[in-house]
Amino acid sequence: MLEKLREFINELPILSDEVDAEMESMEYDATNSEQLRTVREQAQHNVCAHLKQEGQCYKVIYFINAMTVCGACDEKLDGAYVEINNPVSDKGMYINHLLLHTFIHHDQLYVNEPNVDVSGNMDGTRRIDLNLVNLLKVLDRAAVPADIEKEVTGYFAAKSG
């Protein structure tokens, strides 16, 4: 189900990786953290301008120190949320990292996330569903292969019929 969409989302570049690569290609002489921050901002500006010109969406991982383990495959996921951004339309969407992982790797559109209180005690679970309609709105006007649109249209037609 939705194999092409899952592959497309999986292959979106991660912004921090792209910025790191851009910084490696730049020549700079930063001698303190303020100068280095300025260089990093310029690298991010260059990357974002290029992605926008190409119509390329990208991902940003938030709370990178938070780790989740997938119950299906035991893969360790760094980060709590992934934001998918479309620089062409200036739209974005936050998705629970475990939910995105289970969609991409396990063909599942929902995940049961544990509720953990401030003391670290588990207090049940809650179901989180991937909102495909909102995801498609984010991808609107981006460089998305036409066969993905057909695949998603077919998915919704089969679901409603």
C-alpha positions in Angstrom: 0.0 0.0 0.0 1.3 3.4 -1.0 4.8 2.0 -1.8 5.8 4.9 -4.0 4.8 7.5 -1.5 6.6 5.7 1.3 9.8 5.5 -0.7 9.5 9.2 -1.7 9.1 10.3 1.9 11.9 8.0 3.0 14.3 9.5 0.5 13.6 13.2 1.3 16.8 14.8 2.4 17.3 15.7 6.1 18.0 19.5 6.3 20.8 19.2 8.9 22.7 16.7 6.8 22.4 18.9 3.8 23.6 21.9 5.7 26.6 20.0 7.1 27.5 18.9 3.5 27.2 22.5 2.4 29.4 23.7 5.2 32.1 21.1 4.2 32.1 22.5 0.7 32.4 26.2 1.8 35.6 28.0 2.6 35.5 29.9 5.8 37.7 31.2 8.6 35.6 31.1 11.7 37.5 31.5 14.9 34.6 31.7 17.4 31.1 30.3 17.8 29.5 33.5 16.6 31.4 33.4 13.3 30.6 29.7 13.0 26.9 30.4 13.6 27.0 33.0 10.8 28.6 30.5 8.4 26.0 27.8 9.3 23.2 30.3 8.7 24.7 31.1 5.3 25.0 27.3 4.5 21.3 26.8 5.6 20.2 29.7 3.4 22.1 28.3 0.4 20.6 24.8 1.0 17.1 26.1 1.4 17.3 28.3 -1.7 18.5 25.3 -3.7 15.8 23.1 -2.4 13.2 25.7 -3.2 14.5 26.2 -6.7 14.4 22.4 -7.3 10.9 22.1 -5.7 12.4 19.6 -3.3 10.7 18.9 0.1 12.9 18.1 3.1 12.8 16.7 6.6 13.8 18.3 9.9 14.2 16.0 13.0 13.2 17.6 16.3 14.3 16.6 19.9 17.2 14.6 18.4 18.2 13.3 21.9 14.8 11.6 22.4 15.1 8.0 21.4 12.2 5.6 20.5 12.5 2.0 19.7 10.2 0.4 17.1 8.3 -2.5 18.6 8.2 -4.3 15.2 11.8 -4.2 14.2 13.7 -2.9 17.3 15.2 0.0 15.2 16.3 2.9 17.4 14.9 6.2 16.2 16.6 9.4 17.2 14.2 12.3 17.5 10.6 12.6 18.6 9.1 14.4 15.6 9.9 14.8 12.0 8.8 17.9 10.1 8.2 17.6 6.4 8.6 21.0 4.7 7.8 22.2 1.2 9.8 25.3 0.5 7.7 26.0 -2.6 4.4 26.3 -0.9 5.8 27.2 2.6 3.7 24.4 4.1 5.0 21.9 6.6 3.7 19.1 8.8 5.0 17.5 12.1 4.8 13.8 12.3 5.6 11.6 15.2 8.9 9.9 14.3 7.7 6.4 15.3 4.6 6.9 13.2 6.6 8.0 10.2 8.9 5.0 10.6 6.0 2.5 10.8 4.4 4.1 7.7 7.6 3.9 5.7 9.0 0.6 6.9 6.0 -1.4 8.1 3.2 -0.1 5.8 1.1 1.0 8.8 -0.9 4.3 9.0 -1.1 4.5 12.8 0.9 3.8 15.9 0.0 3.3 19.5 2.2 5.6 21.4 2.8 5.1 25.1 1.7 7.9 27.5 4.5 8.5 29.9 4.1 10.8 32.9 6.7 13.3 34.2 8.1 10.6 36.5 8.7 8.3 33.6 5.8 5.9 34.4 3.7 4.5 31.6 0.1 5.6 31.8 -1.5 3.7 28.9 -1.3 4.4 25.2 -2.9 6.6 22.6 -3.4 5.9 18.9 -1.9 8.4 16.5 -3.0 8.2 12.8 -1.0 9.6 9.8 -3.1 12.3 8.2 -2.6 11.5 4.5 -4.8 14.4 3.4 -2.6 16.9 5.2 0.5 15.2 4.0 -0.7 15.6 0.4 -1.4 19.3 1.1 2.2 19.7 2.2 3.5 18.0 -1.0 1.3 20.2 -3.2 3.4 22.1 -5.8 6.6 20.2 -4.9 8.6 18.0 -7.3 6.6 14.8 -6.7 6.6 12.1 -9.3 3.2 11.8 -11.1 2.9 8.1 -10.3 2.7 9.0 -6.6 -0.4 11.1 -7.2 -2.0 8.3 -9.1 -1.1 5.8 -6.3 -2.6 8.1 -3.6 -5.8 8.8 -5.7 -6.2 5.1 -6.2 -5.8 4.5 -2.5 -8.5 7.0 -1.6 -10.8 5.6 -4.3 -10.4 2.1 -3.1 -10.9 3.2 0.5 -14.2 5.1 -0.3 -15.6 2.5 -2.7 
